[in-house]
Amino acid sequence: MFSELLNNLINNTLDKGLDYFSAELWLSGTIVVMLLMRLFSIDRLVPTFIVGLIGAAAAGWCSFGQFADLIAANDPVSVSFFGGMLRQDLFSVFFRIFLSLFLILTIALTVLTGIPDNEDAPDFYTLLFGATIGMMLMASANNLLMLFLGVEMASVPSYVMVGFLKGRKASSEASLKYVVYGAGAAGVMLYGISLVAGILGTGDMTLLADRIRVVAEGGTAGLGDPEVRTVALGVMLVMVGLAFKLSLVPFHFWCPDAFEGASAEVAGFLSVASKAGAFALLVRFCVGLSGVPETANLMTAFGVGLGVIAIITTTYGNLAAYTQNNLKRLLAYSTIAHAGYMLMAVAAMLVMLNSDQAAGLGKAINYSIGGLLYYLAVYMFMNLGAFAVIALVRNYTFNEDIDSFKGLISQSPALCITMLVCVFSLIGIPPFGGFFAKLMIFASVYQAAQIHWAMYVVLAAGAVNTIFSLFYYVRILKAMFLEERPANVKSVPLPAMEGYYVVVLAVMVALLGFLPQLVNGLSSIANEAGNAVLLVIGG
Amino acid sequence: MVGETLKFWLMIAWLLPLAGFVVEIFFGFYSKNPRHSKAAAWCAVGCIGIGFLCSANALRIWGNANDWCVLEVAEHSNAHADPAHSEETHDADKALADHDHSDADSAKGQTAYSGVIYTLGVFGSLEVTLDYYIDSLTLVMFTMVTLIATCIHLFAIGYMSDELTDEYVDHSAHTADGGHVHRPGRFYRFFAFMSLFCFAMLGLVLAGNIFQVFIFWELVGICSFLLIGFYTERKTASDAANKAFIMNRVGDFGFLIGLMVLWTFFGTFRFGDTVVDDQVVDQGLFSMVHRDNTGNLTREEFTGDVLITDTHGHVLTNEDGSNRQIPYYLMVVVGLGIFAGCVGKSAQFPLQTWLPDAMEGPTPVSALVHSATMVAAGVYLAGRFFPMFVQEVLLTIAYTGCITLFLAATIAMVATDIKKVLAYSTISQLGYMMLGIGVFGWAAGLFHLITHAFFKSLMFLCSGSVIYGCHHEQEMPKMGGLLWKMPITAFTMLVGVCAISGFWVPFGLEFSGYHSKDAIVASALAFNYANPAHFLLFLIPLLTAGITAFYMFRMWFYTFVGKPRDQHVHEHAHESPWVMTVPLVILAVFAWFCAYGGESGRLYLMLTGDEPAHVAAGVTAATAGGIVLPGHDAIHAVHGQAGTWALIAALSGALIAYVLYGTSVVNVEEMKRQLAGVHGFLANKWHFDELYDALFMKPAHKVAAFCAWFDGAVFDRILHSAAKATVIVSKWDRVFDENVVDGFVNLIASATQSVGTSLKVVQTGRLRQYVMFIVLGVVALFAVMFTTFPG
């Protein structure tokens, strides 16, 4: 009997699992190759980044193949593999493509800015790839154990990358803070997981809601029941772990310090990729908890709670960004604020998913997750663009303060225009991509507000915060375009390759707004992916 | 299949000049030595020359495919010219031609091919396309245009050769300080424009729908504009270019109205039916109106509206079951509108004044654009659109042509500029063609179009050769006695003069103009017999035939014989190089013999092959207008009579010219003084320019001046006071803005700023605190959860 089980497992793995896991395998293989290359000094002949780019491209290509298969299938597919540890659906494939693409863009950026140098390249790219694999696992996790493993696998390389500028004291300090804070959060999360799994007797996230119903013994689950209370506490503790990854208030303290200490490239990577993975995980976790009438009340309250956290996070991020002079720190707060906007989509999804009209709202629910994914896609380009400009300017001025950007337009228009497009998009000014992303999220919050009044507050807070954010973003533009270039600041020559790189990012941001085919195509794919993640509750 | 083959060859002939244009205008400029290279010219000649070969080949294919049946049938009918016989021969011919068609209207379906080249746009059930319509007229026009254009391109290589320089001195253009304009030569540009023109002109001929005609109509217009204004530094040239373009706009306005009516009532612009597998899938305009056996349009009995029919003459119905019809007056509007376009393009009265001014362009342009092809496009369109014209429109066309031909001929008698004489002669001859079409001599008008194209382009090129030989002297009073200085030019021009005068030569060697003009005069005479009230339509052309001979021989005598009047010019005059004389000889041969055989000759029969179906029989029953139109028999009956009179008129005109200018019997200057009033009136072109100046320009200036005053005195004052008011308001606004709005914004900003600053306090950077915040955060969340979540 055991051998039969083993055979089944092997067959399953060989049949489907390895295929589904091919992107991660490619990345892992690339890590091995990179390390071996250094061992045999091949990296002197072939630059490591070329191997890295090939590996990332291969991962992207595999994911794209899976994507094509899933789109070609008539019915949306969602299957678990590796013994229920991971889940394969359009949602996880979407994130695999997203992360592969982002990995390629990041590698390209590091090549252009020259961090890391040749000596350190294998180490750096190994860490980068390891973190990416962790994020991919987060996006396809189907089990609480994988949840924890994914988060840690993404976090540990990140700690090292933040401290990668070995010579700099600030970098090491940031890294240390990040590690200790991360360890604390991880401990809390692990405790939460043990509570949840212990009470409910399973780690499979898709079964959580059903098990809570069993625990609640037929009645509506509420905090009055001590077992449900314990589960709620566990869920909350897991949330704390995720909130750390998402840098939600009040678990955001590491973020500004880590970003300031890390190089701009790493900060850009963390601000987008690790957020993307954490949001994927959060959506899967929340969906797993929803879908049965008994938990509806509890989960609606949970959604509203997330909405409140979103309000606090957005407002806090935007207001705290006001007085920052270091651009990376400013963008760290901006990242916090944007996490708040995206959390609004999850809150809206939870509220709609757990209302009694959920069946009729299927499209709107898809739309809310789709909005989140669209936001992430645009965010990838606009945030990376902003960090890239900072990194490129830093290479010439050795400074990341807003003052070093003064009057840059006279020296490097390409960088300034890119920054302009990215910042306008971050603010959400039409017709750039950020506007449509924000519009989609606000639209689904509005839909959710038809169900629960509190979401109106969330909507209003989102709108007001958009205005708040205007002030500090425009400060950057004002410095670049309107002020005189101070005499003592080093000049930034118009870069050639670097210029093309940032312009490509800016064009993507613009096209995601200008080009209706692109907007419609991406958002419909995002909605499809949103639909896929809901399959587990038979939606 | 034949249609496809014809389309293939004609498309090549049509598109090659466009390719040539692109090459010349871009690579001409970028080549190594653009100002000195003749490459552009040879490129242009090559394109149009190959175009000629393709067209001729297409003509041959068409003939073979139809077994030249049209020609033989027509010859057959011509052999029995007597009226009694011809009626039944005609019927027999029709039966012969219609052996697979029951309907007489579709007889020409055998020889006309039409179809779609490219779809421009689809609007519901309506579509705008580029079509082709190929019948014998198209093919003859194609061959004529490409042949003449080839000759003229060749000629222009010699004529424009002084542009082959980096530093061209334009003696007719002056700078502000009184000196001559110096500019780089524009040899390649000239040929680029000429190629573009050829493309546009051939496109116009090939066009399968009236809208496409309009597109190319405008394209030839713009080419004409560019070429008239080629010496753009000369004010006269740029003014002339503007005048030509603007006067054409007046006509095109009518054209547009016609198009709108057509679009509204017929829903298509296409001429012919689109036939797929012998099924009519898309009906064209020509088959939508049906003519009964009297030659009149089928009309609703009570309202008199013209009924719109299918190809077999059955009335089409609207969706609600009522008959589709178009009010009769709108058919007149359509005809007059389209004709208005023709009036502008063909320089007919009252829009004739632009053509003489257009002579400011280089002489090859005058030969190609302003005599042989573009100006004839108006006549071509009138001929092409003939099936849609009702009697009232035809009468208008006839009278317009009649007035024009007389008017222009009289002015030509006193003009002294050699090119102006030819220009007025062109207007006059175009008038003949219009008259021919108007009096139902459809084939006669188009016949004259072809013959005229040859002899008039010949004469223009001859005049170009004279001008070139005399170092850009155009005034005839300064010439004289050039006969043996430039013999080839002189004798080829004599051929042209004889041809336009319409001289008869025994043994069938008649000049082409003899045949074509006789055909028109005969049609006019037949029309006169049928409608005695319109006798002027015969008398004036007859008289003008004499005038034509007079002014043409006057020009020839003035230029080539007599004593040299200006020694300087005479001494330096020389015969032109071979590139210029060879085209002259080629054209002279065609000018003499292209109409060989007259109305039993191939050219005429080709043209009649695709004659609109109702022309042969004429319109026998008079309608509201009271006009009866003569058929072929009626015209044949008076042919000999008309020809004799026309020949007498021409001979006497030539004789008077010889007496006045060829001998010194009469003192011409003395005569001029005696008839100073008449001479002045004619020399001032009947005062048309002054009349238009007084009628349109002056009032327009008055209105403009009034508008300027009104603008300054009223509008500006209103605007200024509005501006002042705005300034006052904005001053108040500023106060409000600075204190209230800004205050509010600043309040928010400073409030948020201070919140931001206070938030900074939390971010201490102390790790111990951060970890403690985790604990605090968890506990706080837990507390919140327990107090707010449902129990």
HADDOCK unambig.tbl for C-alpha pairs under 7 A between the chains (distance, minus, plus):
assign (segid A and resid 177 and name CA) (segid B and resid 767 and name CA) 6.08 0.50 0.50
assign (segid A and resid 181 and name CA) (segid B and resid 771 and name CA) 6.17 0.50 0.50
assign (segid A and resid 184 and name CA) (segid B and resid 771 and name CA) 6.94 0.50 0.50
assign (segid A and resid 222 and name CA) (segid B and resid 790 and name CA) 5.88 0.50 0.50
assign (segid A and resid 222 and name CA) (segid B and resid 791 and name CA) 4.63 0.50 0.50
assign (segid A and resid 223 and name CA) (segid B and resid 790 and name CA) 6.51 0.50 0.50
assign (segid A and resid 223 and name CA) (segid B and resid 791 and name CA) 4.57 0.50 0.50
assign (segid A and resid 224 and name CA) (segid B and resid 791 and name CA) 4.87 0.50 0.50
assign (segid A and resid 250 and name CA) (segid B and resid 777 and name CA) 6.19 0.50 0.50
assign (segid A and resid 251 and name CA) (segid B and resid 774 and name CA) 6.48 0.50 0.50
assign (segid A and resid 253 and name CA) (segid B and resid 763 and name CA) 6.87 0.50 0.50
assign (segid A and resid 253 and name CA) (segid B and resid 770 and name CA) 6.44 0.50 0.50
assign (segid A and resid 298 and name CA) (segid B and resid 789 and name CA) 6.86 0.50 0.50
assign (segid A and resid 298 and name CA) (segid B and resid 790 and name CA) 6.48 0.50 0.50
assign (segid A and resid 301 and name CA) (segid B and resid 789 and name CA) 6.11 0.50 0.50
assign (segid A and resid 319 and name CA) (segid B and resid 752 and name CA) 6.27 0.50 0.50
assign (segid A and resid 319 and name CA) (segid B and resid 755 and name CA) 6.76 0.50 0.50
assign (segid A and resid 319 and name CA) (segid B and resid 756 and name CA) 4.78 0.50 0.50
assign (segid A and resid 320 and name CA) (segid B and resid 756 and name CA) 4.46 0.50 0.50
assign (segid A and resid 320 and name CA) (segid B and resid 759 and name CA) 5.98 0.50 0.50
assign (segid A and resid 320 and name CA) (segid B and resid 760 and name CA) 6.65 0.50 0.50
assign (segid A and resid 322 and name CA) (segid B and resid 753 and name CA) 6.29 0.50 0.50
assign (segid A and resid 322 and name CA) (segid B and resid 756 and name CA) 5.97 0.50 0.50
assign (segid A and resid 323 and name CA) (segid B and resid 756 and name CA) 6.42 0.50 0.50
assign (segid A and resid 323 and name CA) (segid B and resid 757 and name CA) 6.39 0.50 0.50
